[in-house]
Amino acid sequence: MRVDYDSTANAISIAISDTSHAEKADEVHSRAIVALAGGKPVEVQLLYPDLGISEPLAAVADRYELDPEELHAAARSALAAPDRVVVLEVAVRTPA
C-alpha cells in the first residue's frame, strides 16, 4: 500500500493496489472518494484530513469491506510524513 499526504491540497491518497488507472469513482463520503477498477477499490482519496479521518475511512471500509485499522494506519502514516510517499505493509491478523 502506498500513501501520500499532499499538504498543499490537504488530501491523502491511499493506493490499495498497483493498478495504473481507474474506470470510475465513488463518492462514499463527502470527504472520501474511492477509485474503482473492475468494480474493486484501487485508491482512496481522503479530503481535508485535518477535519478528521475516522468517519470517512469508516464509510469506505464499510462499503468496500476493507480493513478499517489498515486504512487508519495508512492515513496516520501519511500525515506523519507529509509530502512524501510512504509504503506500508500490514500483515493479516493471526488468530490468538
mmCIF file as gemmi writes it, N, C-alpha and C atoms, coordinates in Angstrom:
data_model
loop_
_atom_site.group_PDB
_atom_site.id
_atom_site.type_symbol
_atom_site.label_atom_id
_atom_site.label_alt_id
_atom_site.label_comp_id
_atom_site.label_asym_id
_atom_site.label_entity_id
_atom_site.label_seq_id
_atom_site.pdbx_PDB_ins_code
_atom_site.Cartn_x
_atom_site.Cartn_y
_atom_site.Cartn_z
_atom_site.occupancy
_atom_site.B_iso_or_equiv
_atom_site.pdbx_formal_charge
_atom_site.auth_seq_id
_atom_site.auth_asym_id
_atom_site.pdbx_PDB_model_num
ATOM 1 N N . MET Axp A 1 ? 0.85 -1.161 0 1 0 ? 1 A 1
ATOM 2 C CA . MET Axp A 1 ? 0 0 0 1 0 ? 1 A 1
ATOM 3 C C . MET Axp A 1 ? 0.902 1.232 0 1 0 ? 1 A 1
ATOM 4 N N . ARG Axp A 2 ? 0.572 2.179 -0.874 1 0 ? 2 A 1
ATOM 5 C CA . ARG Axp A 2 ? 1.328 3.431 -0.938 1 0 ? 2 A 1
ATOM 6 C C . ARG Axp A 2 ? 0.408 4.567 -0.527 1 0 ? 2 A 1
ATOM 7 N N . VAL Axp A 3 ? 0.916 5.436 0.331 1 0 ? 3 A 1
ATOM 8 C CA . VAL Axp A 3 ? 0.119 6.566 0.787 1 0 ? 3 A 1
ATOM 9 C C . VAL Axp A 3 ? 0.928 7.851 0.667 1 0 ? 3 A 1
ATOM 10 N N . ASP Axp A 4 ? 0.203 8.932 0.469 1 0 ? 4 A 1
ATOM 11 C CA . ASP Axp A 4 ? 0.85 10.225 0.315 1 0 ? 4 A 1
ATOM 12 C C . ASP Axp A 4 ? -0.098 11.293 0.83 1 0 ? 4 A 1
ATOM 13 N N . TYR Axp A 5 ? 0.421 12.152 1.701 1 0 ? 5 A 1
ATOM 14 C CA . TYR Axp A 5 ? -0.348 13.304 2.161 1 0 ? 5 A 1
ATOM 15 C C . TYR Axp A 5 ? 0.197 14.538 1.465 1 0 ? 5 A 1
ATOM 16 N N . ASP Axp A 6 ? -0.598 15.138 0.61 1 0 ? 6 A 1
ATOM 17 C CA . ASP Axp A 6 ? -0.252 16.373 -0.08 1 0 ? 6 A 1
ATOM 18 C C . ASP Axp A 6 ? -0.715 17.523 0.808 1 0 ? 6 A 1
ATOM 19 N N . SER Axp A 7 ? 0.222 18.16 1.477 1 0 ? 7 A 1
ATOM 20 C CA . SER Axp A 7 ? -0.139 19.198 2.445 1 0 ? 7 A 1
ATOM 21 C C . SER Axp A 7 ? -0.706 20.446 1.766 1 0 ? 7 A 1
ATOM 22 N N . THR Axp A 8 ? -0.321 20.71 0.529 1 0 ? 8 A 1
ATOM 23 C CA . THR Axp A 8 ? -0.864 21.864 -0.183 1 0 ? 8 A 1
ATOM 24 C C . THR Axp A 8 ? -2.333 21.631 -0.533 1 0 ? 8 A 1
ATOM 25 N N . ALA Axp A 9 ? -2.641 20.445 -1.021 1 0 ? 9 A 1
ATOM 26 C CA . ALA Axp A 9 ? -4.021 20.101 -1.377 1 0 ? 9 A 1
ATOM 27 C C . ALA Axp A 9 ? -4.832 19.683 -0.157 1 0 ? 9 A 1
ATOM 28 N N . ASN Axp A 10 ? -4.151 19.383 0.953 1 0 ? 10 A 1
ATOM 29 C CA . ASN Axp A 10 ? -4.787 18.892 2.175 1 0 ? 10 A 1
ATOM 30 C C . ASN Axp A 10 ? -5.609 17.636 1.858 1 0 ? 10 A 1
ATOM 31 N N . ALA Axp A 11 ? -4.915 16.663 1.234 1 0 ? 11 A 1
ATOM 32 C CA . ALA Axp A 11 ? -5.576 15.421 0.84 1 0 ? 11 A 1
ATOM 33 C C . ALA Axp A 11 ? -4.6 14.256 0.96 1 0 ? 11 A 1
ATOM 34 N N . ILE Axp A 12 ? -5.153 13.109 1.3 1 0 ? 12 A 1
ATOM 35 C CA . ILE Axp A 12 ? -4.368 11.88 1.403 1 0 ? 12 A 1
ATOM 36 C C . ILE Axp A 12 ? -4.807 10.948 0.281 1 0 ? 12 A 1
ATOM 37 N N . SER Axp A 13 ? -3.833 10.361 -0.379 1 0 ? 13 A 1
ATOM 38 C CA . SER Axp A 13 ? -4.086 9.338 -1.385 1 0 ? 13 A 1
ATOM 39 C C . SER Axp A 13 ? -3.602 8.011 -0.815 1 0 ? 13 A 1
ATOM 40 N N . ILE Axp A 14 ? -4.49 7.027 -0.775 1 0 ? 14 A 1
ATOM 41 C CA . ILE Axp A 14 ? -4.145 5.684 -0.309 1 0 ? 14 A 1
ATOM 42 C C . ILE Axp A 14 ? -4.316 4.739 -1.494 1 0 ? 14 A 1
ATOM 43 N N . ALA Axp A 15 ? -3.191 4.306 -2.078 1 0 ? 15 A 1
ATOM 44 C CA . ALA Axp A 15 ? -3.225 3.374 -3.207 1 0 ? 15 A 1
ATOM 45 C C . ALA Axp A 15 ? -3.303 1.962 -2.645 1 0 ? 15 A 1
ATOM 46 N N . ILE Axp A 16 ? -4.422 1.313 -2.869 1 0 ? 16 A 1
ATOM 47 C CA . ILE Axp A 16 ? -4.661 -0.026 -2.341 1 0 ? 16 A 1
ATOM 48 C C . ILE Axp A 16 ? -3.997 -1.08 -3.213 1 0 ? 16 A 1
ATOM 49 N N . SER Axp A 17 ? -3.964 -0.848 -4.522 1 0 ? 17 A 1
ATOM 50 C CA . SER Axp A 17 ? -3.327 -1.791 -5.436 1 0 ? 17 A 1
ATOM 51 C C . SER Axp A 17 ? -2.472 -1.02 -6.429 1 0 ? 17 A 1
ATOM 52 N N . ASP Axp A 18 ? -1.684 -1.742 -7.206 1 0 ? 18 A 1
ATOM 53 C CA . ASP Axp A 18 ? -0.742 -1.12 -8.132 1 0 ? 18 A 1
ATOM 54 C C . ASP Axp A 18 ? -1.313 -0.885 -9.522 1 0 ? 18 A 1
ATOM 55 N N . THR Axp A 19 ? -2.603 -0.782 -9.649 1 0 ? 19 A 1
ATOM 56 C CA . THR Axp A 19 ? -3.189 -0.547 -10.964 1 0 ? 19 A 1
ATOM 57 C C . THR Axp A 19 ? -2.862 0.864 -11.443 1 0 ? 19 A 1
ATOM 58 N N . SER Axp A 20 ? -2.704 1.027 -12.731 1 0 ? 20 A 1
ATOM 59 C CA . SER Axp A 20 ? -2.305 2.323 -13.273 1 0 ? 20 A 1
ATOM 60 C C . SER Axp A 20 ? -3.483 3.25 -13.577 1 0 ? 20 A 1
ATOM 61 N N . HIS Axp A 21 ? -4.679 2.716 -13.608 1 0 ? 21 A 1
ATOM 62 C CA . HIS Axp A 21 ? -5.831 3.568 -13.911 1 0 ? 21 A 1
ATOM 63 C C . HIS Axp A 21 ? -7.095 3.031 -13.241 1 0 ? 21 A 1
ATOM 64 N N . ALA Axp A 22 ? -8.029 3.928 -13.097 1 0 ? 22 A 1
ATOM 65 C CA . ALA Axp A 22 ? -9.334 3.561 -12.55 1 0 ? 22 A 1
ATOM 66 C C . ALA Axp A 22 ? -10.385 3.823 -13.621 1 0 ? 22 A 1
ATOM 67 N N . GLU Axp A 23 ? -11.457 3.073 -13.543 1 0 ? 23 A 1
ATOM 68 C CA . GLU Axp A 23 ? -12.53 3.207 -14.525 1 0 ? 23 A 1
ATOM 69 C C . GLU Axp A 23 ? -13.618 4.163 -14.069 1 0 ? 23 A 1
ATOM 70 N N . LYS Axp A 24 ? -13.8 4.255 -12.766 1 0 ? 24 A 1
ATOM 71 C CA . LYS Axp A 24 ? -14.81 5.166 -12.241 1 0 ? 24 A 1
ATOM 72 C C . LYS Axp A 24 ? -14.495 5.492 -10.798 1 0 ? 24 A 1
ATOM 73 N N . ALA Axp A 25 ? -15.241 6.442 -10.253 1 0 ? 25 A 1
ATOM 74 C CA . ALA Axp A 25 ? -15.041 6.871 -8.874 1 0 ? 25 A 1
ATOM 75 C C . ALA Axp A 25 ? -16.371 6.832 -8.128 1 0 ? 25 A 1
ATOM 76 N N . ASP Axp A 26 ? -16.287 6.572 -6.847 1 0 ? 26 A 1
ATOM 77 C CA . ASP Axp A 26 ? -17.471 6.5 -5.993 1 0 ? 26 A 1
ATOM 78 C C . ASP Axp A 26 ? -17.259 7.432 -4.802 1 0 ? 26 A 1
ATOM 79 N N . GLU Axp A 27 ? -18.099 8.448 -4.686 1 0 ? 27 A 1
ATOM 80 C CA . GLU Axp A 27 ? -18.033 9.339 -3.532 1 0 ? 27 A 1
ATOM 81 C C . GLU Axp A 27 ? -18.762 8.656 -2.375 1 0 ? 27 A 1
ATOM 82 N N . VAL Axp A 28 ? -17.994 8.05 -1.508 1 0 ? 28 A 1
ATOM 83 C CA . VAL Axp A 28 ? -18.53 7.265 -0.398 1 0 ? 28 A 1
ATOM 84 C C . VAL Axp A 28 ? -18.949 8.168 0.753 1 0 ? 28 A 1
ATOM 85 N N . HIS Axp A 29 ? -18.263 9.269 0.891 1 0 ? 29 A 1
ATOM 86 C CA . HIS Axp A 29 ? -18.474 10.236 1.971 1 0 ? 29 A 1
ATOM 87 C C . HIS Axp A 29 ? -18.152 11.597 1.366 1 0 ? 29 A 1
ATOM 88 N N . SER Axp A 30 ? -18.632 12.651 1.948 1 0 ? 30 A 1
ATOM 89 C CA . SER Axp A 30 ? -18.35 13.983 1.383 1 0 ? 30 A 1
ATOM 90 C C . SER Axp A 30 ? -16.86 14.289 1.338 1 0 ? 30 A 1
ATOM 91 N N . ARG Axp A 31 ? -16.052 13.535 2.106 1 0 ? 31 A 1
ATOM 92 C CA . ARG Axp A 31 ? -14.606 13.742 2.094 1 0 ? 31 A 1
ATOM 93 C C . ARG Axp A 31 ? -13.827 12.488 1.723 1 0 ? 31 A 1
ATOM 94 N N . ALA Axp A 32 ? -14.492 11.504 1.143 1 0 ? 32 A 1
ATOM 95 C CA . ALA Axp A 32 ? -13.806 10.261 0.749 1 0 ? 32 A 1
ATOM 96 C C . ALA Axp A 32 ? -14.317 9.782 -0.604 1 0 ? 32 A 1
ATOM 97 N N . ILE Axp A 33 ? -13.387 9.644 -1.529 1 0 ? 33 A 1
ATOM 98 C CA . ILE Axp A 33 ? -13.701 9.176 -2.884 1 0 ? 33 A 1
ATOM 99 C C . ILE Axp A 33 ? -12.877 7.913 -3.131 1 0 ? 33 A 1
ATOM 100 N N . VAL Axp A 34 ? -13.535 6.901 -3.667 1 0 ? 34 A 1
ATOM 101 C CA . VAL Axp A 34 ? -12.861 5.639 -3.947 1 0 ? 34 A 1
ATOM 102 C C . VAL Axp A 34 ? -12.789 5.458 -5.458 1 0 ? 34 A 1
ATOM 103 N N . ALA Axp A 35 ? -11.569 5.235 -5.956 1 0 ? 35 A 1
ATOM 104 C CA . ALA Axp A 35 ? -11.369 4.927 -7.375 1 0 ? 35 A 1
ATOM 105 C C . ALA Axp A 35 ? -11.517 3.425 -7.555 1 0 ? 35 A 1
ATOM 106 N N . LEU Axp A 36 ? -12.219 3.039 -8.619 1 0 ? 36 A 1
ATOM 107 C CA . LEU Axp A 36 ? -12.528 1.631 -8.865 1 0 ? 36 A 1
ATOM 108 C C . LEU Axp A 36 ? -11.974 1.165 -10.202 1 0 ? 36 A 1
ATOM 109 N N . ALA Axp A 37 ? -11.491 -0.057 -10.213 1 0 ? 37 A 1
ATOM 110 C CA . ALA Axp A 37 ? -11.066 -0.729 -11.448 1 0 ? 37 A 1
ATOM 111 C C . ALA Axp A 37 ? -11.639 -2.136 -11.389 1 0 ? 37 A 1
ATOM 112 N N . GLY Axp A 38 ? -12.415 -2.493 -12.376 1 0 ? 38 A 1
ATOM 113 C CA . GLY Axp A 38 ? -13.055 -3.798 -12.364 1 0 ? 38 A 1
ATOM 114 C C . GLY Axp A 38 ? -14.029 -3.95 -11.205 1 0 ? 38 A 1
ATOM 115 N N . GLY Axp A 39 ? -14.583 -2.836 -10.752 1 0 ? 39 A 1
ATOM 116 C CA . GLY Axp A 39 ? -15.534 -2.86 -9.645 1 0 ? 39 A 1
ATOM 117 C C . GLY Axp A 39 ? -14.897 -2.964 -8.269 1 0 ? 39 A 1
ATOM 118 N N . LYS Axp A 40 ? -13.568 -2.997 -8.21 1 0 ? 40 A 1
ATOM 119 C CA . LYS Axp A 40 ? -12.866 -3.134 -6.937 1 0 ? 40 A 1
ATOM 120 C C . LYS Axp A 40 ? -12.122 -1.849 -6.599 1 0 ? 40 A 1
ATOM 121 N N . PRO Axp A 41 ? -12.046 -1.517 -5.307 1 0 ? 41 A 1
ATOM 122 C CA . PRO Axp A 41 ? -11.338 -0.292 -4.922 1 0 ? 41 A 1
ATOM 123 C C . PRO Axp A 41 ? -9.839 -0.419 -5.175 1 0 ? 41 A 1
ATOM 124 N N . VAL Axp A 42 ? -9.266 0.62 -5.795 1 0 ? 42 A 1
ATOM 125 C CA . VAL Axp A 42 ? -7.827 0.638 -6.051 1 0 ? 42 A 1
ATOM 126 C C . VAL Axp A 42 ? -7.144 1.825 -5.379 1 0 ? 42 A 1
ATOM 127 N N . GLU Axp A 43 ? -7.924 2.848 -5.041 1 0 ? 43 A 1
ATOM 128 C CA . GLU Axp A 43 ? -7.362 4.022 -4.38 1 0 ? 43 A 1
ATOM 129 C C . GLU Axp A 43 ? -8.445 4.742 -3.593 1 0 ? 43 A 1
ATOM 130 N N . VAL Axp A 44 ? -8.039 5.297 -2.474 1 0 ? 44 A 1
ATOM 131 C CA . VAL Axp A 44 ? -8.924 6.123 -1.656 1 0 ? 44 A 1
ATOM 132 C C . VAL Axp A 44 ? -8.331 7.522 -1.599 1 0 ? 44 A 1
ATOM 133 N N . GLN Axp A 45 ? -9.146 8.516 -1.895 1 0 ? 45 A 1
ATOM 134 C CA . GLN Axp A 45 ? -8.759 9.905 -1.735 1 0 ? 45 A 1
ATOM 135 C C . GLN Axp A 45 ? -9.508 10.445 -0.522 1 0 ? 45 A 1
ATOM 136 N N . LEU Axp A 46 ? -8.759 10.887 0.452 1 0 ? 46 A 1
ATOM 137 C CA . LEU Axp A 46 ? -9.346 11.44 1.678 1 0 ? 46 A 1
ATOM 138 C C . LEU Axp A 46 ? -9.085 12.937 1.683 1 0 ? 46 A 1
ATOM 139 N N . LEU Axp A 47 ? -10.142 13.712 1.575 1 0 ? 47 A 1
ATOM 140 C CA . LEU Axp A 47 ? -10.029 15.162 1.512 1 0 ? 47 A 1
ATOM 141 C C . LEU Axp A 47 ? -10.114 15.77 2.908 1 0 ? 47 A 1
ATOM 142 N N . TYR Axp A 48 ? -9.366 16.826 3.133 1 0 ? 48 A 1
ATOM 143 C CA . TYR Axp A 48 ? -9.363 17.57 4.395 1 0 ? 48 A 1
ATOM 144 C C . TYR Axp A 48 ? -9.211 16.664 5.617 1 0 ? 48 A 1
ATOM 145 N N . PRO Axp A 49 ? -8.128 15.911 5.684 1 0 ? 49 A 1
ATOM 146 C CA . PRO Axp A 49 ? -7.933 15.03 6.833 1 0 ? 49 A 1
ATOM 147 C C . PRO Axp A 49 ? -7.805 15.78 8.149 1 0 ? 49 A 1
ATOM 148 N N . ASP Axp A 50 ? -7.508 17.078 8.074 1 0 ? 50 A 1
ATOM 149 C CA . ASP Axp A 50 ? -7.443 17.868 9.297 1 0 ? 50 A 1
ATOM 150 C C . ASP Axp A 50 ? -8.812 17.983 9.97 1 0 ? 50 A 1
ATOM 151 N N . LEU Axp A 51 ? -9.877 17.663 9.256 1 0 ? 51 A 1
ATOM 152 C CA . LEU Axp A 51 ? -11.227 17.663 9.835 1 0 ? 51 A 1
ATOM 153 C C . LEU Axp A 51 ? -11.573 16.325 10.477 1 0 ? 51 A 1
ATOM 154 N N . GLY Axp A 52 ? -10.64 15.373 10.398 1 0 ? 52 A 1
ATOM 155 C CA . GLY Axp A 52 ? -10.852 14.046 10.982 1 0 ? 52 A 1
ATOM 156 C C . GLY Axp A 52 ? -10.801 12.973 9.915 1 0 ? 52 A 1
ATOM 157 N N . ILE Axp A 53 ? -10.295 11.816 10.299 1 0 ? 53 A 1
ATOM 158 C CA . ILE Axp A 53 ? -10.176 10.714 9.338 1 0 ? 53 A 1
ATOM 159 C C . ILE Axp A 53 ? -11.104 9.546 9.661 1 0 ? 53 A 1
ATOM 160 N N . SER Axp A 54 ? -11.563 9.449 10.878 1 0 ? 54 A 1
ATOM 161 C CA . SER Axp A 54 ? -12.32 8.266 11.301 1 0 ? 54 A 1
ATOM 162 C C . SER Axp A 54 ? -13.626 8.061 10.546 1 0 ? 54 A 1
ATOM 163 N N . GLU Axp A 55 ? -14.442 9.079 10.474 1 0 ? 55 A 1
ATOM 164 C CA . GLU Axp A 55 ? -15.758 8.929 9.837 1 0 ? 55 A 1
ATOM 165 C C . GLU Axp A 55 ? -15.663 8.591 8.351 1 0 ? 55 A 1
ATOM 166 N N . PRO Axp A 56 ? -14.884 9.341 7.556 1 0 ? 56 A 1
ATOM 167 C CA . PRO Axp A 56 ? -14.817 8.988 6.131 1 0 ? 56 A 1
ATOM 168 C C . PRO Axp A 56 ? -14.161 7.631 5.885 1 0 ? 56 A 1
ATOM 169 N N . LEU Axp A 57 ? -13.123 7.289 6.645 1 0 ? 57 A 1
ATOM 170 C CA . LEU Axp A 57 ? -12.489 5.991 6.441 1 0 ? 57 A 1
ATOM 171 C C . LEU Axp A 57 ? -13.396 4.844 6.876 1 0 ? 57 A 1
ATOM 172 N N . ALA Axp A 58 ? -14.197 5.058 7.905 1 0 ? 58 A 1
ATOM 173 C CA . ALA Axp A 58 ? -15.161 4.032 8.318 1 0 ? 58 A 1
ATOM 174 C C . ALA Axp A 58 ? -16.195 3.795 7.219 1 0 ? 58 A 1
ATOM 175 N N . ALA Axp A 59 ? -16.618 4.863 6.563 1 0 ? 59 A 1
ATOM 176 C CA . ALA Axp A 59 ? -17.585 4.73 5.465 1 0 ? 59 A 1
ATOM 177 C C . ALA Axp A 59 ? -16.981 3.934 4.306 1 0 ? 59 A 1
ATOM 178 N N . VAL Axp A 60 ? -15.72 4.208 3.986 1 0 ? 60 A 1
ATOM 179 C CA . VAL Axp A 60 ? -15.03 3.477 2.916 1 0 ? 60 A 1
ATOM 180 C C . VAL Axp A 60 ? -14.887 2.008 3.289 1 0 ? 60 A 1
ATOM 181 N N . ALA Axp A 61 ? -14.409 1.753 4.499 1 0 ? 61 A 1
ATOM 182 C CA . ALA Axp A 61 ? -14.196 0.374 4.956 1 0 ? 61 A 1
ATOM 183 C C . ALA Axp A 61 ? -15.5 -0.409 4.936 1 0 ? 61 A 1
ATOM 184 N N . ASP Axp A 62 ? -16.579 0.221 5.372 1 0 ? 62 A 1
ATOM 185 C CA . ASP Axp A 62 ? -17.88 -0.441 5.429 1 0 ? 62 A 1
ATOM 186 C C . ASP Axp A 62 ? -18.404 -0.764 4.031 1 0 ? 62 A 1
ATOM 187 N N . ARG Axp A 63 ? -18.348 0.196 3.138 1 0 ? 63 A 1
ATOM 188 C CA . ARG Axp A 63 ? -18.907 -0.018 1.797 1 0 ? 63 A 1
ATOM 189 C C . ARG Axp A 63 ? -18.122 -1.063 1.011 1 0 ? 63 A 1
ATOM 190 N N . TYR Axp A 64 ? -16.801 -1.067 1.14 1 0 ? 64 A 1
ATOM 191 C CA . TYR Axp A 64 ? -15.975 -1.952 0.316 1 0 ? 64 A 1
ATOM 192 C C . TYR Axp A 64 ? -15.334 -3.099 1.09 1 0 ? 64 A 1
ATOM 193 N N . GLU Axp A 65 ? -15.793 -3.32 2.321 1 0 ? 65 A 1
ATOM 194 C CA . GLU Axp A 65 ? -15.303 -4.42 3.156 1 0 ? 65 A 1
ATOM 195 C C . GLU Axp A 65 ? -13.78 -4.424 3.251 1 0 ? 65 A 1
ATOM 196 N N . LEU Axp A 66 ? -13.233 -3.242 3.537 1 0 ? 66 A 1
ATOM 197 C CA . LEU Axp A 66 ? -11.795 -3.083 3.741 1 0 ? 66 A 1
ATOM 198 C C . LEU Axp A 66 ? -11.507 -3.043 5.234 1 0 ? 66 A 1
ATOM 199 N N . ASP Axp A 67 ? -10.273 -3.279 5.592 1 0 ? 67 A 1
ATOM 200 C CA . ASP Axp A 67 ? -9.857 -3.28 6.991 1 0 ? 67 A 1
ATOM 201 C C . ASP Axp A 67 ? -9.752 -1.837 7.487 1 0 ? 67 A 1
ATOM 202 N N . PRO Axp A 68 ? -10.629 -1.424 8.4 1 0 ? 68 A 1
ATOM 203 C CA . PRO Axp A 68 ? -10.584 -0.031 8.865 1 0 ? 68 A 1
ATOM 204 C C . PRO Axp A 68 ? -9.29 0.304 9.598 1 0 ? 68 A 1
ATOM 205 N N . GLU Axp A 69 ? -8.719 -0.647 10.32 1 0 ? 69 A 1
ATOM 206 C CA . GLU Axp A 69 ? -7.464 -0.393 11.025 1 0 ? 69 A 1
ATOM 207 C C . GLU Axp A 69 ? -6.329 -0.159 10.037 1 0 ? 69 A 1
ATOM 208 N N . GLU Axp A 70 ? -6.328 -0.895 8.944 1 0 ? 70 A 1
ATOM 209 C CA . GLU Axp A 70 ? -5.3 -0.727 7.917 1 0 ? 70 A 1
ATOM 210 C C . GLU Axp A 70 ? -5.417 0.652 7.261 1 0 ? 70 A 1
ATOM 211 N N . LEU Axp A 71 ? -6.645 1.073 6.962 1 0 ? 71 A 1
ATOM 212 C CA . LEU Axp A 71 ? -6.85 2.394 6.377 1 0 ? 71 A 1
ATOM 213 C C . LEU Axp A 71 ? -6.405 3.494 7.336 1 0 ? 71 A 1
ATOM 214 N N . HIS Axp A 72 ? -6.723 3.345 8.609 1 0 ? 72 A 1
ATOM 215 C CA . HIS Axp A 72 ? -6.309 4.339 9.607 1 0 ? 72 A 1
ATOM 216 C C . HIS Axp A 72 ? -4.789 4.382 9.742 1 0 ? 72 A 1
ATOM 217 N N . ALA Axp A 73 ? -4.152 3.226 9.764 1 0 ? 73 A 1
ATOM 218 C CA . ALA Axp A 73 ? -2.697 3.176 9.861 1 0 ? 73 A 1
ATOM 219 C C . ALA Axp A 73 ? -2.064 3.876 8.659 1 0 ? 73 A 1
ATOM 220 N N . ALA Axp A 74 ? -2.62 3.646 7.488 1 0 ? 74 A 1
ATOM 221 C CA . ALA Axp A 74 ? -2.102 4.278 6.279 1 0 ? 74 A 1
ATOM 222 C C . ALA Axp A 74 ? -2.257 5.795 6.35 1 0 ? 74 A 1
ATOM 223 N N . ALA Axp A 75 ? -3.437 6.258 6.728 1 0 ? 75 A 1
ATOM 224 C CA . ALA Axp A 75 ? -3.678 7.701 6.803 1 0 ? 75 A 1
ATOM 225 C C . ALA Axp A 75 ? -2.782 8.36 7.85 1 0 ? 75 A 1
ATOM 226 N N . ARG Axp A 76 ? -2.651 7.74 8.996 1 0 ? 76 A 1
ATOM 227 C CA . ARG Axp A 76 ? -1.783 8.309 10.052 1 0 ? 76 A 1
ATOM 228 C C . ARG Axp A 76 ? -0.325 8.331 9.599 1 0 ? 76 A 1
ATOM 229 N N . SER Axp A 77 ? 0.117 7.309 8.879 1 0 ? 77 A 1
ATOM 230 C CA . SER Axp A 77 ? 1.492 7.276 8.368 1 0 ? 77 A 1
ATOM 231 C C . SER Axp A 77 ? 1.728 8.412 7.38 1 0 ? 77 A 1
ATOM 232 N N . ALA Axp A 78 ? 0.77 8.649 6.51 1 0 ? 78 A 1
ATOM 233 C CA . ALA Axp A 78 ? 0.896 9.731 5.536 1 0 ? 78 A 1
ATOM 234 C C . ALA Axp A 78 ? 0.958 11.084 6.239 1 0 ? 78 A 1
ATOM 235 N N . LEU Axp A 79 ? 0.132 11.267 7.239 1 0 ? 79 A 1
ATOM 236 C CA . LEU Axp A 79 ? 0.138 12.534 7.979 1 0 ? 79 A 1
ATOM 237 C C . LEU Axp A 79 ? 1.452 12.747 8.729 1 0 ? 79 A 1
ATOM 238 N N . ALA Axp A 80 ? 2.076 11.657 9.162 1 0 ? 80 A 1
ATOM 239 C CA . ALA Axp A 80 ? 3.338 11.744 9.9 1 0 ? 80 A 1
ATOM 240 C C . ALA Axp A 80 ? 4.511 12.113 8.996 1 0 ? 80 A 1
ATOM 241 N N . ALA Axp A 81 ? 4.374 11.866 7.699 1 0 ? 81 A 1
ATOM 242 C CA . ALA Axp A 81 ? 5.444 12.158 6.739 1 0 ? 81 A 1
ATOM 243 C C . ALA Axp A 81 ? 4.86 12.91 5.545 1 0 ? 81 A 1
ATOM 244 N N . PRO Axp A 82 ? 4.443 14.153 5.755 1 0 ? 82 A 1
ATOM 245 C CA . PRO Axp A 82 ? 3.767 14.891 4.684 1 0 ? 82 A 1
ATOM 246 C C . PRO Axp A 82 ? 4.652 15.096 3.459 1 0 ? 82 A 1
ATOM 247 N N . ASP Axp A 83 ? 3.983 15.134 2.322 1 0 ? 83 A 1
ATOM 248 C CA . ASP Axp A 83 ? 4.619 15.425 1.034 1 0 ? 83 A 1
ATOM 249 C C . ASP Axp A 83 ? 5.696 14.42 0.647 1 0 ? 83 A 1
ATOM 250 N N . ARG Axp A 84 ? 5.539 13.198 1.141 1 0 ? 84 A 1
ATOM 251 C CA . ARG Axp A 84 ? 6.419 12.088 0.774 1 0 ? 84 A 1
ATOM 252 C C . ARG Axp A 84 ? 5.56 10.845 0.61 1 0 ? 84 A 1
ATOM 253 N N . VAL Axp A 85 ? 5.999 9.941 -0.231 1 0 ? 85 A 1
ATOM 254 C CA . VAL Axp A 85 ? 5.293 8.68 -0.397 1 0 ? 85 A 1
ATOM 255 C C . VAL Axp A 85 ? 5.748 7.739 0.716 1 0 ? 85 A 1
ATOM 256 N N . VAL Axp A 86 ? 4.776 7.121 1.362 1 0 ? 86 A 1
ATOM 257 C CA . VAL Axp A 86 ? 5.043 6.132 2.407 1 0 ? 86 A 1
ATOM 258 C C . VAL Axp A 86 ? 4.547 4.787 1.885 1 0 ? 86 A 1
ATOM 259 N N . VAL Axp A 87 ? 5.379 3.772 1.994 1 0 ? 87 A 1
ATOM 260 C CA . VAL Axp A 87 ? 4.991 2.424 1.597 1 0 ? 87 A 1
ATOM 261 C C . VAL Axp A 87 ? 4.72 1.65 2.879 1 0 ? 87 A 1
ATOM 262 N N . LEU Axp A 88 ? 3.555 1.033 2.936 1 0 ? 88 A 1
ATOM 263 C CA . LEU Axp A 88 ? 3.097 0.395 4.165 1 0 ? 88 A 1
ATOM 264 C C . LEU Axp A 88 ? 2.636 -1.017 3.855 1 0 ? 88 A 1
ATOM 265 N N . GLU Axp A 89 ? 3.058 -1.943 4.672 1 0 ? 89 A 1
ATOM 266 C CA . GLU Axp A 89 ? 2.592 -3.33 4.555 1 0 ? 89 A 1
ATOM 267 C C . GLU Axp A 89 ? 1.992 -3.698 5.896 1 0 ? 89 A 1
ATOM 268 N N . VAL Axp A 90 ? 0.737 -4.098 5.864 1 0 ? 90 A 1
ATOM 269 C CA . VAL Axp A 90 ? 0.043 -4.516 7.076 1 0 ? 90 A 1
ATOM 270 C C . VAL Axp A 90 ? -0.258 -6.002 6.936 1 0 ? 90 A 1
ATOM 271 N N . ALA Axp A 91 ? 0.267 -6.782 7.853 1 0 ? 91 A 1
ATOM 272 C CA . ALA Axp A 91 ? 0.073 -8.235 7.818 1 0 ? 91 A 1
ATOM 273 C C . ALA Axp A 91 ? -1.344 -8.597 8.232 1 0 ? 91 A 1
ATOM 274 N N . VAL Axp A 92 ? -1.8 -9.718 7.761 1 0 ? 92 A 1
ATOM 275 C CA . VAL Axp A 92 ? -3.106 -10.246 8.155 1 0 ? 92 A 1
ATOM 276 C C . VAL Axp A 92 ? -3.048 -10.628 9.621 1 0 ? 92 A 1
ATOM 277 N N . ARG Axp A 93 ? -4.102 -10.306 10.316 1 0 ? 93 A 1
ATOM 278 C CA . ARG Axp A 93 ? -4.164 -10.638 11.737 1 0 ? 93 A 1
ATOM 279 C C . ARG Axp A 93 ? -4.208 -12.145 11.899 1 0 ? 93 A 1
ATOM 280 N N . THR Axp A 94 ? -3.353 -12.668 12.776 1 0 ? 94 A 1
ATOM 281 C CA . THR Axp A 94 ? -3.343 -14.099 13.033 1 0 ? 94 A 1
ATOM 282 C C . THR Axp A 94 ? -4.196 -14.398 14.261 1 0 ? 94 A 1
ATOM 283 N N . PRO Axp A 95 ? -4.902 -15.512 14.26 1 0 ? 95 A 1
ATOM 284 C CA . PRO Axp A 95 ? -5.737 -15.847 15.41 1 0 ? 95 A 1
ATOM 285 C C . PRO Axp A 95 ? -4.865 -16.109 16.637 1 0 ? 95 A 1
ATOM 286 N N . ALA Axp A 96 ? -5.395 -15.741 17.785 1 0 ? 96 A 1
ATOM 287 C CA . ALA Axp A 96 ? -4.65 -15.917 19.037 1 0 ? 96 A 1
ATOM 288 C C . ALA Axp A 96 ? -4.701 -17.335 19.526 1 0 ? 96 A 1
